[in-house]
Amino acid sequence: MKRANLVEFGKIIIEDVDVPQVIGVSGFLTLTFDPMKATIEALEEAGLRDSIKVMIGSGQIDDQIRKHTGADAYGRDAVIAVTFAKQWAREKQSEHQLGRAFIR
């Protein structure tokens, strides 16, 4: 798992922590769409975006908002979110195992 030594994330400073594989962001109000986009841009600026999948969700979210924010996926409820997270975890595990197979 990739580690971040110092990442300014909004007003929160994260020091020497494990970077998650998936981040979920709720967008219950339409006012959250631009802050979601800013969050994903902050991950890009920190050099973390390629190692983190971002999922946004709520009843207000659709594919147009997903594209606007730059998220990897959207879901209307938690069941869909968990499905995506499990799928991404399986893909990551497969990539890791494939990489080890080539090293041997």
N, C-alpha and C positions, 0 to 999 in steps of 0.2 A: 504494500500500500504506500502511495506517495505521501511524503510528509511536508508540511509547510512550516518554514522557520518563522516567517513574519508576514502576515497578510493583513492588510487593512481592509476590512469588510464592513462597509458602512462606517459606523463609529466604533465598531468592535475590533479589537486587536486580538488576533489568534496567534499564539506563539507555540511553536514546536508541538503540533498536534497532528494526529492522523487525519488525512483528508478523506472525507466520505466518498463512496462510489456513487451515491445517489443523493440528490437534494430535492425535496418536495416543497413547493411554494404554493400556498393557498391564495386564491384570488376571488374572494367572495364579492368584493365591490369592484366596480369598473375603475375606481381610482387607483387600484393596485397594479394595473397593467404596466404603466411606465416604471414604477419602482421594481417590478419583476425584471423588466428589460435592463434596468440599471444594475441589478444584482448579478445578472448573467454577464453583463459587460465587465463588472468588477472581477468576476472569476477569470474572464479572458485576460484582463490587464495583469492579474496576479500570476498568469501562466498556469492556471489550474483547470481551465475549461476542458482540455482534451482528456483529462482523467476523471471528470465528474459528469454524470448524466443528470440533467435537470428536468424535472417534471412539474408542471403547473396544473392546478385543478380547482374546480368548483362548477356549479351550474352555469356560471357566466362565461366560462372558457370554451373556446372552439378552436379549430385549426388556424383560423385567421389570427387569433390572439397568440397562439403558439408560435406562428411565424414572426409576428411583431416582436415578441420577447426574445426569440432565439432559443426557446426551450426545445428539448429533444422529444417530448411527448406531453400530452394533456389527458386528463381524465375528469369525468364528471363526478366521480365518487371514489372513496377509499379502496374499494374492491379493485377497481381498474388500476389504481396507483400501485397496489401491492402486486398485481399481475405483471405490470411493467418492471417493477423493481426486481422481482424474482427472475424474469426473463433476462434482464441485464446482468444479474449476478451469475446466472448460468453461462451466458456468453463470455463474461470475464473469466470465469473458471475454465472454460474450454480454451480460451486464448492462452491462459497461463499453462495449462497442461500441454498444449501444442508447442509452446515455447520450450518447455522442459524436454519434450521429445526430440527436438532438434539439437539441443545441447548435448545430449547423451552420446 
